[in-house]
Amino acid sequence: MVPVVNPKAANESAPYVLRSGNFWYVADLPFSFIGPRDRYPVFSDLLHDMLGINHPESHKALCGSKTSARWCRSRR
């Protein structure tokens, strides 16, 4: 379960993503708004789990500004 908190109501939260076996329920359309502080990153993070695809762990991220971008690797 991935909870989502209502900022307008104190201590109120509800599940955003639920799983039961192979069934996944997402509370809304994660593609309706795409931004770094929106629901899309949560869905993207869970996508491999939803599809049952295992892959090697990778810590790459797209870093940069509006004019230039490059692949970065975390320093773990």
Secondary structure, DSSP 8 states (H G I E B T S, - for coil): -EEEE-TTSTT-EEEEEEEETTEEEESS-TTSS--TTSSHHHHHHHHHHHHT-------EEEEE-SS-EEEEE---
